[in-house]
Amino acid sequence: MSTSPAAATTSDHWSEATRLRRLARRSLPARWRLALALWRRQWRDRRAGYRFAEARAASEGLPERLASYELTLSDYPGQEAQGEAKRANTRRMAAALDGLLIAPGETLSLWHTVGEPSEARGYRDAAALVEGALTSGPGGGTCLLATVVYNAGLLAGLEVIERRNHSVDTYGDDRYYRLGCDATIEYGYIDLRLRNRHRESVRLAVEVQGDVVRATVSSRVPRSFSVQLDVEERQAPAGWRMVTTQRRVQLADGRVRVEDLGASWYRCMPASD
């Protein structure tokens, strides 16, 4: 597979580390690869000193909504047969995240909270995209939920510790997410992590009502800031799309904090059967 020099040097997906990881994936049994990835995660997390959110809280004590975001589940052509499995996985993952209390300085790690999406834990085989190829596996179809949680965190002013965009733009204008504002996940390899930098604890509520997936971040005190997301598409090599995302946070005292959320690269290609 060939890529342009610009894409190779700029996109996280085509970095040397990513290529080495893919080579290792192909040469080891799947469970060994996963075990190695989890060990590396734990080792890095201990070195970084992360404090992961684990406590739960009822909504009554944190009534002030800081942000809310929602998307609607739908089925892409060829994935209709696994639609119910995707919805079941989304409901199960939402229930695992719902009510999580994130204290000041603590980090929401989606996989630390949810755990492995295995058949033994009730997850079902559903459609997923891996390197542009349509496949399936337990817990498939949950990237929409990760995207919902990510956007709610962005709008609530949480600090982005880890987020990865989809590597391919498979569905074009029919994609469910806004370019530059999506989050993909893969157990053991790609996490979504958001840290609470507010002085108060915040609570994450995640619910699925019909096909609507909604995430809400609330706190004890009212919102005292506003958030604007600026997404701009940039020139990219043929076969690629690239956007940059900035977050502008206006504080109560009038100060404006501008945060560069980086570039998101997408390889343009249709899904393969």
Sequence and secondary structure as in RCSB ss.txt:
>XXXX:A:sequence
MSTSPAAATTSDHWSEATRLRRLARRSLPARWRLALALWRRQWRDRRAGYRFAEARAASEGLPERLASYELTLSD
YPGQEAQGEAKRANTRRMAAALDGLLIAPGETLSLWHTVGEPSEARGYRDAAALVEGALTSGPGGGTCLLATVVY
NAGLLAGLEVIERRNHSVDTYGDDRYYRLGCDATIEYGYIDLRLRNRHRESVRLAVEVQGDVVRATVSSRVPRSF
SVQLDVEERQAPAGWRMVTTQRRVQLADGRVRVEDLGASWYRCMPASD
>XXXX:A:secstr
    HHHHHH GGGSHHHHHHHHHHHHS HHHHHHHHHHHHHHHHHHHT  B   B  GGG  EEEEEEEEE   
 TT GGGHHHHHHHHHHHHHHHTTEEE TT EEEHHHHH    GGGT  EEEEEETTEEEEEETTT HHHHHHHH
HHHHHTT EEEE    SEE SGGG SS TTS    BTTTB  EEE  SSS EEEEEEEETTEEEEEEEESS    
EEEEEEEEE   TTEEEEEEEEEEE TTS EEEEEEEEEEEEE   B 
